[in-house]
Amino acid sequence: MAHGASRKTGGRDEGSGTPRIWLRKELRQVSKMAQELYEEGREEGREEGREEGREEGEAKKAVAIARAMLAKGLDLALTAEVTGLSRDAVERLRGQAAN
């Protein structure tokens, strides 16, 4: 190949540095996509954490209400129905209160 001549490969001119420009553009796009995926994953993780926190808070509130109902001598079946806890869970709470 003569001096100053360029060779075409896959539609890109290797002699003019175009593959490097193309590679830089590709790297920027990949980097941008990776950043977007990272941010999306973080947001999904945050949302899952918030949901888990809400569920945990609801469960703690149900237990607190059940304990209060049992302390007032209310029926075990009624306590389970009102709080949404299983009958077994309410029985365990009643057993814990007795100890």
Helices and strands as residue ranges (DSSP letters): E 8-9, E 12-13, G 14-16, H 18-71, H 76-83, H 87-98
